[in-house]
């Protein structure tokens, strides 16, 4: 049944991912695509929606996928229950792990093995986040592959503007809300101006 499948899929993702929502993204993409729940372009759109709505990214993403899948089988009520199952699945492992770790971590935080484990997880988390960035970047900025035609596409120039805004944010210490508003305005202008 789809609801149990949603719960177990997102429970597995929640249980085996360290580093938050962005580290979960490659697993969410892989599982959703492997199960044929939706196309990669739709996942990219869901990522944009999940990023622009309040709340943790992974929870927003799981809720949206659960709603989409549940409603495709059982209408609005199925969508609500699907959203509940997927969200519970992604949150429950962290809740259980935090309860267990909080009790034991105070005793073991100076342990060399525990410190080694934590230090080993950091590069893995960065690798998962980098995988998500590359995967999304390829789909958004060069959907038809890398060729000379890329230089003629609006996506290429939008990626340059995005990179420039990132540099401004990094070196000029401008407020992130200013960058977000500027990025939104540029995206809207590009969408209307170039029919993206």
MODELLER restraints for C-alpha pairs under 7 A, 6 or more apart:
rsr = mdl.restraints
at = mdl.atoms
rsr.add(forms.Gaussian(group=physical.xy_distance, feature=features.Distance(at['CA:3:A'], at['CA:82:A']), mean=5.63, stdev=0.5))
rsr.add(forms.Gaussian(group=physical.xy_distance, feature=features.Distance(at['CA:3:A'], at['CA:85:A']), mean=6.17, stdev=0.5))
rsr.add(forms.Gaussian(group=physical.xy_distance, feature=features.Distance(at['CA:6:A'], at['CA:66:A']), mean=6.57, stdev=0.5))
rsr.add(forms.Gaussian(group=physical.xy_distance, feature=features.Distance(at['CA:6:A'], at['CA:85:A']), mean=6.28, stdev=0.5))
rsr.add(forms.Gaussian(group=physical.xy_distance, feature=features.Distance(at['CA:6:A'], at['CA:86:A']), mean=5.14, stdev=0.5))
rsr.add(forms.Gaussian(group=physical.xy_distance, feature=features.Distance(at['CA:7:A'], at['CA:85:A']), mean=4.93, stdev=0.5))
rsr.add(forms.Gaussian(group=physical.xy_distance, feature=features.Distance(at['CA:7:A'], at['CA:86:A']), mean=4.84, stdev=0.5))
rsr.add(forms.Gaussian(group=physical.xy_distance, feature=features.Distance(at['CA:7:A'], at['CA:88:A']), mean=6.93, stdev=0.5))
rsr.add(forms.Gaussian(group=physical.xy_distance, feature=features.Distance(at['CA:7:A'], at['CA:89:A']), mean=4.59, stdev=0.5))
rsr.add(forms.Gaussian(group=physical.xy_distance, feature=features.Distance(at['CA:8:A'], at['CA:89:A']), mean=6.40, stdev=0.5))
rsr.add(forms.Gaussian(group=physical.xy_distance, feature=features.Distance(at['CA:10:A'], at['CA:86:A']), mean=5.73, stdev=0.5))
rsr.add(forms.Gaussian(group=physical.xy_distance, feature=features.Distance(at['CA:10:A'], at['CA:89:A']), mean=4.84, stdev=0.5))
rsr.add(forms.Gaussian(group=physical.xy_distance, feature=features.Distance(at['CA:10:A'], at['CA:90:A']), mean=4.73, stdev=0.5))
rsr.add(forms.Gaussian(group=physical.xy_distance, feature=features.Distance(at['CA:11:A'], at['CA:89:A']), mean=4.04, stdev=0.5))
rsr.add(forms.Gaussian(group=physical.xy_distance, feature=features.Distance(at['CA:11:A'], at['CA:90:A']), mean=4.93, stdev=0.5))
rsr.add(forms.Gaussian(group=physical.xy_distance, feature=features.Distance(at['CA:11:A'], at['CA:92:A']), mean=6.99, stdev=0.5))
rsr.add(forms.Gaussian(group=physical.xy_distance, feature=features.Distance(at['CA:11:A'], at['CA:93:A']), mean=6.42, stdev=0.5))
rsr.add(forms.Gaussian(group=physical.xy_distance, feature=features.Distance(at['CA:13:A'], at['CA:24:A']), mean=6.63, stdev=0.5))
rsr.add(forms.Gaussian(group=physical.xy_distance, feature=features.Distance(at['CA:13:A'], at['CA:27:A']), mean=6.37, stdev=0.5))
rsr.add(forms.Gaussian(group=physical.xy_distance, feature=features.Distance(at['CA:13:A'], at['CA:90:A']), mean=6.55, stdev=0.5))
rsr.add(forms.Gaussian(group=physical.xy_distance, feature=features.Distance(at['CA:14:A'], at['CA:90:A']), mean=4.53, stdev=0.5))
rsr.add(forms.Gaussian(group=physical.xy_distance, feature=features.Distance(at['CA:14:A'], at['CA:91:A']), mean=6.53, stdev=0.5))
rsr.add(forms.Gaussian(group=physical.xy_distance, feature=features.Distance(at['CA:14:A'], at['CA:93:A']), mean=5.67, stdev=0.5))
rsr.add(forms.Gaussian(group=physical.xy_distance, feature=features.Distance(at['CA:14:A'], at['CA:94:A']), mean=6.57, stdev=0.5))
rsr.add(forms.Gaussian(group=physical.xy_distance, feature=features.Distance(at['CA:15:A'], at['CA:93:A']), mean=4.98, stdev=0.5))
rsr.add(forms.Gaussian(group=physical.xy_distance, feature=features.Distance(at['CA:15:A'], at['CA:94:A']), mean=6.76, stdev=0.5))
rsr.add(forms.Gaussian(group=physical.xy_distance, feature=features.Distance(at['CA:17:A'], at['CA:23:A']), mean=6.50, stdev=0.5))
rsr.add(forms.Gaussian(group=physical.xy_distance, feature=features.Distance(at['CA:17:A'], at['CA:24:A']), mean=5.78, stdev=0.5))
rsr.add(forms.Gaussian(group=physical.xy_distance, feature=features.Distance(at['CA:18:A'], at['CA:125:A']), mean=6.39, stdev=0.5))
rsr.add(forms.Gaussian(group=physical.xy_distance, feature=features.Distance(at['CA:19:A'], at['CA:125:A']), mean=5.49, stdev=0.5))
rsr.add(forms.Gaussian(group=physical.xy_distance, feature=features.Distance(at['CA:21:A'], at['CA:57:A']), mean=5.26, stdev=0.5))
rsr.add(forms.Gaussian(group=physical.xy_distance, feature=features.Distance(at['CA:21:A'], at['CA:58:A']), mean=4.38, stdev=0.5))
rsr.add(forms.Gaussian(group=physical.xy_distance, feature=features.Distance(at['CA:22:A'], at['CA:129:A']), mean=5.46, stdev=0.5))
rsr.add(forms.Gaussian(group=physical.xy_distance, feature=features.Distance(at['CA:23:A'], at['CA:125:A']), mean=5.89, stdev=0.5))
rsr.add(forms.Gaussian(group=physical.xy_distance, feature=features.Distance(at['CA:23:A'], at['CA:128:A']), mean=4.97, stdev=0.5))
rsr.add(forms.Gaussian(group=physical.xy_distance, feature=features.Distance(at['CA:23:A'], at['CA:129:A']), mean=4.91, stdev=0.5))
rsr.add(forms.Gaussian(group=physical.xy_distance, feature=features.Distance(at['CA:24:A'], at['CA:58:A']), mean=6.91, stdev=0.5))
rsr.add(forms.Gaussian(group=physical.xy_distance, feature=features.Distance(at['CA:25:A'], at['CA:132:A']), mean=6.00, stdev=0.5))
rsr.add(forms.Gaussian(group=physical.xy_distance, feature=features.Distance(at['CA:26:A'], at['CA:128:A']), mean=6.77, stdev=0.5))
rsr.add(forms.Gaussian(group=physical.xy_distance, feature=features.Distance(at['CA:26:A'], at['CA:131:A']), mean=6.77, stdev=0.5))
rsr.add(forms.Gaussian(group=physical.xy_distance, feature=features.Distance(at['CA:26:A'], at['CA:132:A']), mean=5.51, stdev=0.5))
rsr.add(forms.Gaussian(group=physical.xy_distance, feature=features.Distance(at['CA:32:A'], at['CA:38:A']), mean=6.54, stdev=0.5))
rsr.add(forms.Gaussian(group=physical.xy_distance, feature=features.Distance(at['CA:33:A'], at['CA:39:A']), mean=6.52, stdev=0.5))
rsr.add(forms.Gaussian(group=physical.xy_distance, feature=features.Distance(at['CA:33:A'], at['CA:40:A']), mean=6.87, stdev=0.5))
rsr.add(forms.Gaussian(group=physical.xy_distance, feature=features.Distance(at['CA:37:A'], at['CA:69:A']), mean=6.96, stdev=0.5))
rsr.add(forms.Gaussian(group=physical.xy_distance, feature=features.Distance(at['CA:44:A'], at['CA:136:A']), mean=6.80, stdev=0.5))
rsr.add(forms.Gaussian(group=physical.xy_distance, feature=features.Distance(at['CA:46:A'], at['CA:61:A']), mean=6.77, stdev=0.5))
rsr.add(forms.Gaussian(group=physical.xy_distance, feature=features.Distance(at['CA:47:A'], at['CA:61:A']), mean=6.78, stdev=0.5))
rsr.add(forms.Gaussian(group=physical.xy_distance, feature=features.Distance(at['CA:50:A'], at['CA:57:A']), mean=5.74, stdev=0.5))
rsr.add(forms.Gaussian(group=physical.xy_distance, feature=features.Distance(at['CA:50:A'], at['CA:60:A']), mean=5.23, stdev=0.5))
rsr.add(forms.Gaussian(group=physical.xy_distance, feature=features.Distance(at['CA:50:A'], at['CA:61:A']), mean=5.66, stdev=0.5))
rsr.add(forms.Gaussian(group=physical.xy_distance, feature=features.Distance(at['CA:51:A'], at['CA:57:A']), mean=6.12, stdev=0.5))
rsr.add(forms.Gaussian(group=physical.xy_distance, feature=features.Distance(at['CA:59:A'], at['CA:87:A']), mean=5.87, stdev=0.5))
rsr.add(forms.Gaussian(group=physical.xy_distance, feature=features.Distance(at['CA:59:A'], at['CA:90:A']), mean=6.86, stdev=0.5))
rsr.add(forms.Gaussian(group=physical.xy_distance, feature=features.Distance(at['CA:62:A'], at['CA:86:A']), mean=5.41, stdev=0.5))
rsr.add(forms.Gaussian(group=physical.xy_distance, feature=features.Distance(at['CA:62:A'], at['CA:87:A']), mean=5.49, stdev=0.5))
rsr.add(forms.Gaussian(group=physical.xy_distance, feature=features.Distance(at['CA:63:A'], at['CA:83:A']), mean=4.42, stdev=0.5))
rsr.add(forms.Gaussian(group=physical.xy_distance, feature=features.Distance(at['CA:63:A'], at['CA:84:A']), mean=6.88, stdev=0.5))
rsr.add(forms.Gaussian(group=physical.xy_distance, feature=features.Distance(at['CA:63:A'], at['CA:86:A']), mean=5.98, stdev=0.5))
rsr.add(forms.Gaussian(group=physical.xy_distance, feature=features.Distance(at['CA:63:A'], at['CA:87:A']), mean=5.26, stdev=0.5))
rsr.add(forms.Gaussian(group=physical.xy_distance, feature=features.Distance(at['CA:64:A'], at['CA:83:A']), mean=6.49, stdev=0.5))
rsr.add(forms.Gaussian(group=physical.xy_distance, feature=features.Distance(at['CA:66:A'], at['CA:79:A']), mean=6.62, stdev=0.5))
rsr.add(forms.Gaussian(group=physical.xy_distance, feature=features.Distance(at['CA:66:A'], at['CA:82:A']), mean=4.35, stdev=0.5))
rsr.add(forms.Gaussian(group=physical.xy_distance, feature=features.Distance(at['CA:66:A'], at['CA:83:A']), mean=3.99, stdev=0.5))
rsr.add(forms.Gaussian(group=physical.xy_distance, feature=features.Distance(at['CA:66:A'], at['CA:86:A']), mean=5.23, stdev=0.5))
rsr.add(forms.Gaussian(group=physical.xy_distance, feature=features.Distance(at['CA:67:A'], at['CA:79:A']), mean=4.05, stdev=0.5))
rsr.add(forms.Gaussian(group=physical.xy_distance, feature=features.Distance(at['CA:67:A'], at['CA:80:A']), mean=5.80, stdev=0.5))
rsr.add(forms.Gaussian(group=physical.xy_distance, feature=features.Distance(at['CA:67:A'], at['CA:82:A']), mean=5.26, stdev=0.5))
rsr.add(forms.Gaussian(group=physical.xy_distance, feature=features.Distance(at['CA:67:A'], at['CA:83:A']), mean=4.45, stdev=0.5))
rsr.add(forms.Gaussian(group=physical.xy_distance, feature=features.Distance(at['CA:68:A'], at['CA:79:A']), mean=6.18, stdev=0.5))
rsr.add(forms.Gaussian(group=physical.xy_distance, feature=features.Distance(at['CA:69:A'], at['CA:79:A']), mean=6.70, stdev=0.5))
rsr.add(forms.Gaussian(group=physical.xy_distance, feature=features.Distance(at['CA:69:A'], at['CA:82:A']), mean=6.70, stdev=0.5))
rsr.add(forms.Gaussian(group=physical.xy_distance, feature=features.Distance(at['CA:70:A'], at['CA:78:A']), mean=4.55, stdev=0.5))
rsr.add(forms.Gaussian(group=physical.xy_distance, feature=features.Distance(at['CA:70:A'], at['CA:79:A']), mean=4.00, stdev=0.5))
rsr.add(forms.Gaussian(group=physical.xy_distance, feature=features.Distance(at['CA:70:A'], at['CA:81:A']), mean=6.76, stdev=0.5))
rsr.add(forms.Gaussian(group=physical.xy_distance, feature=features.Distance(at['CA:70:A'], at['CA:82:A']), mean=4.47, stdev=0.5))
rsr.add(forms.Gaussian(group=physical.xy_distance, feature=features.Distance(at['CA:71:A'], at['CA:78:A']), mean=4.96, stdev=0.5))
rsr.add(forms.Gaussian(group=physical.xy_distance, feature=features.Distance(at['CA:71:A'], at['CA:79:A']), mean=3.80, stdev=0.5))
rsr.add(forms.Gaussian(group=physical.xy_distance, feature=features.Distance(at['CA:108:A'], at['CA:114:A']), mean=6.77, stdev=0.5))
rsr.add(forms.Gaussian(group=physical.xy_distance, feature=features.Distance(at['CA:109:A'], at['CA:115:A']), mean=6.86, stdev=0.5))
rsr.add(forms.Gaussian(group=physical.xy_distance, feature=features.Distance(at['CA:141:A'], at['CA:155:A']), mean=4.97, stdev=0.5))
rsr.add(forms.Gaussian(group=physical.xy_distance, feature=features.Distance(at['CA:141:A'], at['CA:156:A']), mean=5.98, stdev=0.5))
rsr.add(forms.Gaussian(group=physical.xy_distance, feature=features.Distance(at['CA:141:A'], at['CA:159:A']), mean=6.66, stdev=0.5))
rsr.add(forms.Gaussian(group=physical.xy_distance, feature=features.Distance(at['CA:142:A'], at['CA:150:A']), mean=6.80, stdev=0.5))
rsr.add(forms.Gaussian(group=physical.xy_distance, feature=features.Distance(at['CA:150:A'], at['CA:156:A']), mean=6.28, stdev=0.5))
rsr.add(forms.Gaussian(group=physical.xy_distance, feature=features.Distance(at['CA:165:A'], at['CA:179:A']), mean=6.82, stdev=0.5))
